[in-house]
Amino acid sequence: MVDKIAEEVANEKSSIADKIIKKVEERVSQKNLHIDHVEEERLADLARERERDRRQMEMFDDPYMNWSGHR
């Protein structure tokens, strides 16, 4: 009896719920791609900011340019 029911379930066409679940899973994976894109942009912005800060420190600490008051 159980084998018969299991066979019917296995051979059954996908239901509407299965289709909905599949669409939701696809949207979640797409959303994760967008989040990754945002994270990459944030990291790139931080890297640009660090580089700018480094250049500023080099300019102000340069004894030749004397921007920082080194005498």
C-alpha positions, 0 to 999 in steps of 0.5 A: 500500500505504501509503495503504491502511494510512494510511486504515485507521488513520484510519478505525479506532475509538479504542483503549483506549489513546486513551481512557486517554490522554484520561482522563489528560490530563483529570486533569492539567488538573484537577490544574493547577486545584487547584494554581492554587487553592492558589497563589491562597490563598497569595498572598492569605495573603501580602497579608493578612500584609503589610497586618497588618505595615503596620498594625503599623508605622504604629501603632508609628511614630505620634508621637501614639500614642507606641507606639515610644518616640518622645518 
